[in-house]
């Protein structure tokens, strides 16, 4: 997640919320081909459909859960490269023990997506 002062008032608050990307592609396309061959022993046919989209910005839920550290099971290896804008240091008032949380980065969960699925 990236924070951006959208309205320029030097404060990050609800007025800075905005929509990220668009699931609507810049363009979509398709191609189909059909081949038939008839012989003395039978008929052979092959048909293909290629279709795809280009330029849609989608939400990557897999990365959200794989790098988000919201659970007690394994995370993606990329989680090791996270950082925080500032280091957090807590001192327990009873035991006097200090706990340091290093800088981390919140994962970016939006990706630019283009796809060409092929059906044969």
Protein Blocks (a to p, Z undefined) as FASTA:
>chain_A
ZZddfkonopacfklgccehjfbdfbdcddddddddddfkbccdddddddddehiacddf
klmmmmnopacbdcdfklmmgccfbdcddddfklopacdddddddddfbdcdddddddZZ
